[in-house]
Amino acid sequence: MKLKRLGHVAVCVQDIEKSAEFYRNLGMELVWKDADWAYLKAGEDGLALLSPSYDQAGPHFGFVFDDRTEMESAYEQLKADGVSVTHIHEHRDGTASFYGRDPDGNGFEYLYEPA
């Protein structure tokens, strides 16, 4: 299993528009914005803003893979190791991922991000 990098952090916000503007004013680039979530970047590092109506995930940090096969192999390995993970799903922005929890209950995501 080879992680590309720790790629993003996802936080919950009350107002997507207001929060996206705040982080843009800090110098981040808005990459994607929908009614229930937004994604900003500072270089290669990302910040996902999740609205109260976003029901796909909660606060988490995301590990990035640039090879989908490696992400799918990691999924199978974690399942074999007894780690509780969600199914792999396709995102609206062309990425794919699954979510899990570490032994302390912190959320993580394994994200395939095409080049």
Beta strands, then each sheet from edge to edge (+ up, - down):
strand 1: 5-12
strand 2: 29-33
strand 3: 37-42
strand 4: 45-50
strand 5: 60-65
strand 6: 89-90
strand 7: 96-101
strand 8: 107-112
sheet 1: 2+ 3- 4+ 1+ 5- 8- 7+ 6-
end
